[in-house]
Amino acid sequence: MWYRIVMVLLMVITMSFSQWRWANDSIKMTFDKEAHFTGSFGLYYLFKSKGFTNKQCITYTFYLGFTKECFDALLPWEKYGKIGGDGFSKYDLYYNIAGIGTAYIIDRLWKPKEDSRWERRFNYNGFSIIYRIY
């Protein structure tokens, strides 16, 4: 709950000191959209590897993407360079959600490697099968 309050306060304070800009873009795949997709995909797995629940992974990843869009809306790239943006883009948020959704689906479908005694290895010059004795 506290992070929602902080997010709203941060938005209200920054909007009062800056001019909000909307991006004039489309849903067409661009480098920026690819970055949002892969960044959200990676952040989901970063949080997942640190022991967060699925709900927390989705929530925190979405809020980080939303915060980035707020920075893009408030900090023009003409003045601030790489940390700025061309405005708030709902399409960037769509790609964030698509990245989170893809990561979630893969996480649910792709089961972790079982602790098996049989091990298979592929090399450039051969193939080996190993049976471990404990």
OpenMM code with the backbone's topology and positions (N, CA, C; nanometers):
from openmm import Vec3, app, unit

residues = "MET TRP TYR ARG ILE VAL MET VAL LEU LEU MET VAL ILE THR MET SER PHE SER GLN TRP ARG TRP ALA ASN ASP SER ILE LYS MET THR PHE ASP LYS GLU ALA HIS PHE THR GLY SER PHE GLY LEU TYR TYR LEU PHE LYS SER LYS GLY PHE THR ASN LYS GLN CYS ILE THR TYR THR PHE TYR LEU GLY PHE THR LYS GLU CYS PHE ASP ALA LEU LEU PRO TRP GLU LYS TYR GLY LYS ILE GLY GLY ASP GLY PHE SER LYS TYR ASP LEU TYR TYR ASN ILE ALA GLY ILE GLY THR ALA TYR ILE ILE ASP ARG LEU TRP LYS PRO LYS GLU ASP SER ARG TRP GLU ARG ARG PHE ASN TYR ASN GLY PHE SER ILE ILE TYR ARG ILE TYR".split()
positions = [
    Vec3(0.0819, -0.1194, 0.0000),
    Vec3(0.0000, 0.0000, 0.0000),
    Vec3(0.0862, 0.1257, 0.0000),
    Vec3(0.1961, 0.1227, 0.0735),
    Vec3(0.2791, 0.2428, 0.0847),
    Vec3(0.3393, 0.2824, -0.0487),
    Vec3(0.3712, 0.1835, -0.1351),
    Vec3(0.4324, 0.2183, -0.2627),
    Vec3(0.3325, 0.2887, -0.3545),
    Vec3(0.2045, 0.2595, -0.3407),
    Vec3(0.1035, 0.3305, -0.4200),
    Vec3(0.0952, 0.4770, -0.3784),
    Vec3(0.1014, 0.5007, -0.2495),
    Vec3(0.0977, 0.6380, -0.1992),
    Vec3(0.2196, 0.7150, -0.2472),
    Vec3(0.3362, 0.6520, -0.2403),
    Vec3(0.4596, 0.7164, -0.2861),
    Vec3(0.4522, 0.7458, -0.4358),
    Vec3(0.3995, 0.6517, -0.5150),
    Vec3(0.3871, 0.6722, -0.6594),
    Vec3(0.2968, 0.7911, -0.6902),
    Vec3(0.1832, 0.7995, -0.6236),
    Vec3(0.0895, 0.9089, -0.6484),
    Vec3(0.1511, 1.0418, -0.6055),
    Vec3(0.2146, 1.0454, -0.4896),
    Vec3(0.2790, 1.1692, -0.4445),
    Vec3(0.3902, 1.2121, -0.5393),
    Vec3(0.4694, 1.1177, -0.5851),
    Vec3(0.5766, 1.1488, -0.6792),
    Vec3(0.5206, 1.2067, -0.8086),
    Vec3(0.4135, 1.1476, -0.8573),
    Vec3(0.3523, 1.1981, -0.9809),
    Vec3(0.2946, 1.3381, -0.9618),
    Vec3(0.2259, 1.3611, -0.8513),
    Vec3(0.1643, 1.4921, -0.8273),
    Vec3(0.2714, 1.5998, -0.8131),
    Vec3(0.3767, 1.5708, -0.7389),
    Vec3(0.4831, 1.6695, -0.7187),
    Vec3(0.5543, 1.7007, -0.8488),
    Vec3(0.5911, 1.5972, -0.9248),
    Vec3(0.6645, 1.6214, -1.0487),
    Vec3(0.5774, 1.6864, -1.1553),
    Vec3(0.4484, 1.6525, -1.1577),
    Vec3(0.3606, 1.7151, -1.2561),
    Vec3(0.3390, 1.8626, -1.2264),
    Vec3(0.3481, 1.9009, -1.1015),
    Vec3(0.3288, 2.0414, -1.0682),
    Vec3(0.4487, 2.1265, -1.1088),
    Vec3(0.5667, 2.0654, -1.1223),
    Vec3(0.6862, 2.1404, -1.1596),
    Vec3(0.7243, 2.1243, -1.3065),
    Vec3(0.6609, 2.0363, -1.3785),
    Vec3(0.6959, 2.0098, -1.5176),
    Vec3(0.5715, 2.0088, -1.6040),
    Vec3(0.5966, 2.0081, -1.7339),
    Vec3(0.4861, 1.9993, -1.8279),
    Vec3(0.4744, 1.8551, -1.8771),
    Vec3(0.3561, 1.7994, -1.8660),
    Vec3(0.3305, 1.6616, -1.9079),
    Vec3(0.3232, 1.6575, -2.0600),
    Vec3(0.3949, 1.5624, -2.1198),
    Vec3(0.3942, 1.5477, -2.2661),
    Vec3(0.3431, 1.4091, -2.3032),
    Vec3(0.2651, 1.4042, -2.4085),
    Vec3(0.2170, 1.2771, -2.4624),
    Vec3(0.2981, 1.2434, -2.5858),
    Vec3(0.3343, 1.1180, -2.6000),
    Vec3(0.4126, 1.0738, -2.7158),
    Vec3(0.3225, 1.0633, -2.8382),
    Vec3(0.3765, 1.1003, -2.9505),
    Vec3(0.3060, 1.0868, -3.0770),
    Vec3(0.3669, 0.9678, -3.1509),
    Vec3(0.3290, 0.8468, -3.1092),
    Vec3(0.3869, 0.7267, -3.1696),
    Vec3(0.2769, 0.6285, -3.2042),
    Vec3(0.3171, 0.5148, -3.2566),
    Vec3(0.2206, 0.4114, -3.2949),
    Vec3(0.2582, 0.2806, -3.2264),
    Vec3(0.1782, 0.1791, -3.2488),
    Vec3(0.2030, 0.0491, -3.1886),
    Vec3(0.3086, -0.0301, -3.2665),
    Vec3(0.3548, 0.0239, -3.3772),
    Vec3(0.4548, -0.0422, -3.4607),
    Vec3(0.5818, -0.0721, -3.3800),
    Vec3(0.6371, -0.1926, -3.4020),
    Vec3(0.7573, -0.2356, -3.3288),
    Vec3(0.8774, -0.1490, -3.3680),
    Vec3(0.9344, -0.0812, -3.2689),
    Vec3(1.0555, -0.0014, -3.2886),
    Vec3(1.1579, -0.0450, -3.1840),
    Vec3(1.2754, 0.0148, -3.1899),
    Vec3(1.3786, -0.0193, -3.0922),
    Vec3(1.3313, 0.0104, -2.9500),
    Vec3(1.2605, 0.1205, -2.9323),
    Vec3(1.2095, 0.1567, -2.8000),
    Vec3(1.1093, 0.0532, -2.7495),
    Vec3(1.0224, 0.0075, -2.8370),
    Vec3(0.9236, -0.0934, -2.7975),
    Vec3(0.9912, -0.2262, -2.7640),
    Vec3(1.0947, -0.2639, -2.8424),
    Vec3(1.1706, -0.3852, -2.8117),
    Vec3(1.2372, -0.3742, -2.6756),
    Vec3(1.2896, -0.2550, -2.6445),
    Vec3(1.3542, -0.2341, -2.5148),
    Vec3(1.2539, -0.2482, -2.4004),
    Vec3(1.1339, -0.1974, -2.4193),
    Vec3(1.0307, -0.2113, -2.3155),
    Vec3(0.9914, -0.3579, -2.2980),
    Vec3(0.9762, -0.4299, -2.4083),
    Vec3(0.9386, -0.5710, -2.4012),
    Vec3(1.0461, -0.6528, -2.3304),
    Vec3(1.1698, -0.6416, -2.3771),
    Vec3(1.2775, -0.7234, -2.3185),
    Vec3(1.3127, -0.6773, -2.1773),
    Vec3(1.3027, -0.5475, -2.1510),
    Vec3(1.3298, -0.4989, -2.0162),
    Vec3(1.2299, -0.5522, -1.9150),
    Vec3(1.1029, -0.5516, -1.9510),
    Vec3(1.0001, -0.6054, -1.8612),
    Vec3(1.0148, -0.7557, -1.8449),
    Vec3(1.0473, -0.8243, -1.9540),
    Vec3(1.0703, -0.9686, -1.9495),
    Vec3(1.1842, -0.9995, -1.8519),
    Vec3(1.2943, -0.9264, -1.8650),
    Vec3(1.4100, -0.9485, -1.7791),
    Vec3(1.3857, -0.9114, -1.6340),
    Vec3(1.3148, -0.8007, -1.6113),
    Vec3(1.2861, -0.7601, -1.4736),
    Vec3(1.1983, -0.8620, -1.4029),
    Vec3(1.1021, -0.9197, -1.4761),
    Vec3(1.0176, -1.0227, -1.4163),
    Vec3(1.1048, -1.1372, -1.3651),
    Vec3(1.1975, -1.1827, -1.4488),
    Vec3(1.2829, -1.2936, -1.4071),
    Vec3(1.3844, -1.2532, -1.3008),
    Vec3(1.4259, -1.1278, -1.2993),
    Vec3(1.5140, -1.0807, -1.1920),
    Vec3(1.4417, -1.0910, -1.0579),
    Vec3(1.3200, -1.0393, -1.0529),
    Vec3(1.2438, -1.0483, -0.9286),
    Vec3(1.2129, -1.1928, -0.8924),
    Vec3(1.1822, -1.2747, -0.9927),
    Vec3(1.1509, -1.4156, -0.9683),
    Vec3(1.2725, -1.4881, -0.9106),
    Vec3(1.3914, -1.4567, -0.9609),
    Vec3(1.5123, -1.5233, -0.9110),
    Vec3(1.5473, -1.4799, -0.7688),
    Vec3(1.4942, -1.3683, -0.7250),
    Vec3(1.5189, -1.3193, -0.5888),
    Vec3(1.4133, -1.3661, -0.4897),
    Vec3(1.3219, -1.4536, -0.5336),
    Vec3(1.2272, -1.5142, -0.4413),
    Vec3(1.0940, -1.4429, -0.4260),
    Vec3(1.0628, -1.3467, -0.5116),
    Vec3(0.9333, -1.2788, -0.5039),
    Vec3(0.8241, -1.3693, -0.5589),
    Vec3(0.6999, -1.3445, -0.5174),
    Vec3(0.5867, -1.4203, -0.5702),
    Vec3(0.5556, -1.3714, -0.7116),
    Vec3(0.4727, -1.4494, -0.7823),
    Vec3(0.4345, -1.4087, -0.9183),
    Vec3(0.3648, -1.2733, -0.9181),
    Vec3(0.2749, -1.2536, -0.8220),
    Vec3(0.2013, -1.1267, -0.8140),
    Vec3(0.2964, -1.0097, -0.7889),
    Vec3(0.3927, -1.0276, -0.6999),
    Vec3(0.4896, -0.9214, -0.6726),
    Vec3(0.5768, -0.8935, -0.7950),
    Vec3(0.6182, -0.9980, -0.8650),
    Vec3(0.6996, -0.9803, -0.9858),
    Vec3(0.6248, -0.8977, -1.0899),
    Vec3(0.4988, -0.9313, -1.1107),
    Vec3(0.4178, -0.8591, -1.2089),
    Vec3(0.3969, -0.7145, -1.1646),
    Vec3(0.3620, -0.6954, -1.0385),
    Vec3(0.3340, -0.5609, -0.9873),
    Vec3(0.4561, -0.4709, -0.9938),
    Vec3(0.5686, -0.5166, -0.9416),
    Vec3(0.6882, -0.4332, -0.9387),
    Vec3(0.7412, -0.4037, -1.0781),
    Vec3(0.7346, -0.5021, -1.1656),
    Vec3(0.7814, -0.4802, -1.3024),
    Vec3(0.6930, -0.3791, -1.3736),
    Vec3(0.5618, -0.3894, -1.3564),
    Vec3(0.4714, -0.2929, -1.4198),
    Vec3(0.4957, -0.1522, -1.3654),
    Vec3(0.5097, -0.1394, -1.2339),
    Vec3(0.5310, -0.0061, -1.1766),
    Vec3(0.6632, 0.0558, -1.2207),
    Vec3(0.7660, -0.0246, -1.2390),
    Vec3(0.8922, 0.0297, -1.2900),
    Vec3(0.8757, 0.0802, -1.4332),
    Vec3(0.8034, 0.0051, -1.5162),
    Vec3(0.7767, 0.0502, -1.6529),
    Vec3(0.6913, 0.1756, -1.6556),
    Vec3(0.5926, 0.1811, -1.5672),
    Vec3(0.5065, 0.2991, -1.5582),
    Vec3(0.5868, 0.4210, -1.5133),
    Vec3(0.6767, 0.4009, -1.4184),
    Vec3(0.7620, 0.5106, -1.3710),
    Vec3(0.8512, 0.5622, -1.4831),
    Vec3(0.9055, 0.4711, -1.5643),
    Vec3(0.9880, 0.5117, -1.6783),
    Vec3(0.9075, 0.5963, -1.7756),
    Vec3(0.7830, 0.5591, -1.7991),
    Vec3(0.6982, 0.6384, -1.8879),
    Vec3(0.6693, 0.7765, -1.8290),
    Vec3(0.6550, 0.7843, -1.6982),
    Vec3(0.6351, 0.9153, -1.6348),
    Vec3(0.7582, 1.0029, -1.6525),
    Vec3(0.8762, 0.9430, -1.6389),
    Vec3(0.9992, 1.0189, -1.6653),
    Vec3(1.0039, 1.0656, -1.8101),
    Vec3(0.9637, 0.9794, -1.9028),
    Vec3(0.9608, 1.0186, -2.0442),
    Vec3(0.8649, 1.1351, -2.0668),
    Vec3(0.7538, 1.1372, -1.9942),
    Vec3(0.6555, 1.2432, -2.0105),
    Vec3(0.7034, 1.3752, -1.9514),
    Vec3(0.7819, 1.3688, -1.8457),
    Vec3(0.8206, 1.4908, -1.7740),
    Vec3(0.9579, 1.5450, -1.8121),
    Vec3(1.0457, 1.4595, -1.8634),
    Vec3(1.1811, 1.5018, -1.8977),
    Vec3(1.2017, 1.4910, -2.0491),
    Vec3(1.2008, 1.6016, -2.1212),
    Vec3(1.2183, 1.5943, -2.2665),
    Vec3(1.3609, 1.5527, -2.3029),
    Vec3(1.3713, 1.4657, -2.4026),
    Vec3(1.5037, 1.4171, -2.4432),
    Vec3(1.5874, 1.5279, -2.5042),
    Vec3(1.5223, 1.6309, -2.5576),
    Vec3(1.5971, 1.7426, -2.6154),
    Vec3(1.6806, 1.8147, -2.5096),
    Vec3(1.6325, 1.8140, -2.3869),
    Vec3(1.7006, 1.8850, -2.2790),
    Vec3(1.7843, 1.7920, -2.1921),
    Vec3(1.7338, 1.6693, -2.1659),
    Vec3(1.7986, 1.5796, -2.0705),
    Vec3(1.8717, 1.4619, -2.1343),
    Vec3(1.8660, 1.4491, -2.2650),
    Vec3(1.9399, 1.3425, -2.3326),
    Vec3(1.8793, 1.2054, -2.3102),
    Vec3(1.9637, 1.1073, -2.2792),
    Vec3(1.9209, 0.9680, -2.2703),
    Vec3(1.8207, 0.9402, -2.1594),
    Vec3(1.8249, 1.0160, -2.0503),
    Vec3(1.7299, 0.9880, -1.9421),
    Vec3(1.5913, 1.0432, -1.9724),
    Vec3(1.5816, 1.1317, -2.0702),
    Vec3(1.4530, 1.1888, -2.1075),
    Vec3(1.3825, 1.1040, -2.2116),
    Vec3(1.2648, 1.1483, -2.2502),
    Vec3(1.1878, 1.0747, -2.3490),
    Vec3(1.1051, 1.1673, -2.4346),
    Vec3(1.0269, 1.1076, -2.5232),
    Vec3(0.9453, 1.1862, -2.6146),
    Vec3(0.8019, 1.2025, -2.5660),
    Vec3(0.7742, 1.1578, -2.4450),
    Vec3(0.6405, 1.1721, -2.3876),
    Vec3(0.5873, 1.0397, -2.3380),
    Vec3(0.4741, 1.0470, -2.2704),
    Vec3(0.4108, 0.9274, -2.2162),
    Vec3(0.3473, 0.8495, -2.3303),
    Vec3(0.3827, 0.7214, -2.3430),
    Vec3(0.3318, 0.6382, -2.4513),
    Vec3(0.2552, 0.5196, -2.3952),
    Vec3(0.1274, 0.5130, -2.4280),
    Vec3(0.0488, 0.3976, -2.3852),
    Vec3(0.0949, 0.2720, -2.4577),
    Vec3(0.1507, 0.2862, -2.5771),
    Vec3(0.1981, 0.1697, -2.6512),
    Vec3(0.3222, 0.1083, -2.5859),
    Vec3(0.4047, 0.1916, -2.5255),
    Vec3(0.5185, 0.1376, -2.4498),
    Vec3(0.4689, 0.0540, -2.3324),
    Vec3(0.3615, 0.0993, -2.2685),
    Vec3(0.3035, 0.0210, -2.1588),
    Vec3(0.2454, -0.1103, -2.2102),
    Vec3(0.1877, -0.1090, -2.3303),
    Vec3(0.1381, -0.2342, -2.3898),
    Vec3(0.2525, -0.3338, -2.4065),
    Vec3(0.3665, -0.2847, -2.4537),
    Vec3(0.4812, -0.3738, -2.4717),
    Vec3(0.5385, -0.4187, -2.3376),
    Vec3(0.5319, -0.3339, -2.2367),
    Vec3(0.5713, -0.3769, -2.1019),
    Vec3(0.4828, -0.4923, -2.0555),
    Vec3(0.3536, -0.4775, -2.0736),
    Vec3(0.2596, -0.5816, -2.0318),
    Vec3(0.2812, -0.7091, -2.1128),
    Vec3(0.3102, -0.6939, -2.2420),
    Vec3(0.3370, -0.8117, -2.3255),
    Vec3(0.4631, -0.8843, -2.2787),
    Vec3(0.5665, -0.8092, -2.2403),
    Vec3(0.6888, -0.8707, -2.1889),
    Vec3(0.6656, -0.9426, -2.0576),
    Vec3(0.5888, -0.8807, -1.9693),
    Vec3(0.5566, -0.9439, -1.8415),
    Vec3(0.4731, -1.0695, -1.8652),
    Vec3(0.3736, -1.0600, -1.9536),
    Vec3(0.2882, -1.1744, -1.9825),
    Vec3(0.3649, -1.2903, -2.0439),
    Vec3(0.4548, -1.2604, -2.1358),
    Vec3(0.5357, -1.3657, -2.1970),
    Vec3(0.6249, -1.4328, -2.0937),
    Vec3(0.6875, -1.3531, -2.0076),
    Vec3(0.7730, -1.4098, -1.9031),
    Vec3(0.6913, -1.4964, -1.8066),
    Vec3(0.5728, -1.4509, -1.7719),
    Vec3(0.4864, -1.5268, -1.6808),
    Vec3(0.4461, -1.6605, -1.7431),
    Vec3(0.4066, -1.6571, -1.8692),
    Vec3(0.3641, -1.7806, -1.9366),
    Vec3(0.4807, -1.8786, -1.9474),
    Vec3(0.5977, -1.8303, -1.9862),
    Vec3(0.7146, -1.9184, -1.9954),
    Vec3(0.7509, -1.9739, -1.8584),
    Vec3(0.7419, -1.8898, -1.7562),
    Vec3(0.7728, -1.9343, -1.6202),
    Vec3(0.6772, -2.0441, -1.5746),
    Vec3(0.5506, -2.0333, -1.6132),
    Vec3(0.4515, -2.1344, -1.5736),
    Vec3(0.4664, -2.2648, -1.6531),
    Vec3(0.5040, -2.2537, -1.7808),
    Vec3(0.5110, -2.3724, -1.8655),
    Vec3(0.6443, -2.4456, -1.8580),
    Vec3(0.7539, -2.3732, -1.8437),
    Vec3(0.8869, -2.4320, -1.8462),
    Vec3(0.9269, -2.4703, -1.7042),
    Vec3(0.9199, -2.5960, -1.6760),
    Vec3(0.9501, -2.6453, -1.5419),
    Vec3(1.1014, -2.6485, -1.5197),
    Vec3(1.1461, -2.6322, -1.3944),
    Vec3(1.2893, -2.6379, -1.3662),
    Vec3(1.3459, -2.7773, -1.3914),
    Vec3(1.4752, -2.7816, -1.4157),
    Vec3(1.5424, -2.9077, -1.4421),
    Vec3(1.5339, -2.9968, -1.3184),
    Vec3(1.4933, -3.1209, -1.3405),
    Vec3(1.4830, -3.2150, -1.2297),
    Vec3(1.6225, -3.2623, -1.1894),
    Vec3(1.6346, -3.3011, -1.0658),
    Vec3(1.7619, -3.3543, -1.0178),
    Vec3(1.7696, -3.5012, -1.0586),
    Vec3(1.8208, -3.5241, -1.1759),
    Vec3(1.8247, -3.6579, -1.2317),
    Vec3(1.9664, -3.7138, -1.2258),
    Vec3(1.9759, -3.8448, -1.2190),
    Vec3(2.1081, -3.9091, -1.2228),
    Vec3(2.1622, -3.9143, -1.3647),
    Vec3(2.0713, -3.9088, -1.4609),
    Vec3(2.1148, -3.9120, -1.6003),
    Vec3(2.1471, -3.7708, -1.6468),
    Vec3(2.2585, -3.7559, -1.7131),
    Vec3(2.2992, -3.6257, -1.7636),
    Vec3(2.3428, -3.6411, -1.9081),
    Vec3(2.2984, -3.5498, -1.9911),
    Vec3(2.3342, -3.5542, -2.1321),
    Vec3(2.4138, -3.4310, -2.1669),
    Vec3(2.5198, -3.4475, -2.2421),
    Vec3(2.6028, -3.3347, -2.2815),
    Vec3(2.6279, -3.3408, -2.4309),
    Vec3(2.6248, -3.2236, -2.4933),
    Vec3(2.6557, -3.2115, -2.6354),
    Vec3(2.7792, -3.1246, -2.6499),
    Vec3(2.8730, -3.1681, -2.7280),
    Vec3(2.9934, -3.0913, -2.7562),
    Vec3(3.0024, -3.0704, -2.9063),
    Vec3(3.1031, -2.9946, -2.9492),
    Vec3(3.1244, -2.9759, -3.0916),
    Vec3(3.1685, -3.1062, -3.1590),
    Vec3(3.2368, -3.1898, -3.0843),
    Vec3(3.2906, -3.3105, -3.1453),
    Vec3(3.2318, -3.4394, -3.0887),
    Vec3(3.1242, -3.4328, -3.0146),
    Vec3(3.0686, -3.5571, -2.9630),
    Vec3(2.9463, -3.5380, -2.8760),
    Vec3(2.9004, -3.6494, -2.8260),
    Vec3(2.7810, -3.6561, -2.7426),
    Vec3(2.8119, -3.7546, -2.6302),
    Vec3(2.7777, -3.7222, -2.5075),
    Vec3(2.8067, -3.8133, -2.3972),
    Vec3(2.6847, -3.8252, -2.3064),
    Vec3(2.6700, -3.9435, -2.2513),
    Vec3(2.5652, -3.9714, -2.1538),
    Vec3(2.6345, -4.0165, -2.0274),
    Vec3(2.5997, -3.9532, -1.9145),
    Vec3(2.6664, -3.9812, -1.7878),
    Vec3(2.5609, -4.0223, -1.6869),
    Vec3(2.5915, -4.1262, -1.6116),
    Vec3(2.5052, -4.1680, -1.5007),
    Vec3(2.5803, -4.1445, -1.3715),
    Vec3(2.5257, -4.0606, -1.2850),
    Vec3(2.5929, -4.0290, -1.1599),
    Vec3(2.5518, -4.1283, -1.0517),
    Vec3(2.6504, -4.1731, -0.9757),
    Vec3(2.6237, -4.2614, -0.8630),
    Vec3(2.6458, -4.1786, -0.7362),
    Vec3(2.5472, -4.1725, -0.6530),
    Vec3(2.5630, -4.0947, -0.5293),
    Vec3(2.5977, -4.1899, -0.4182),
] * unit.nanometer
topology = app.Topology()
chain = topology.addChain("A")
for resn in residues:
    res = topology.addResidue(resn, chain)
    for name in ("N", "CA", "C"):
        topology.addAtom(name, app.Element.getBySymbol(name[0]), res)
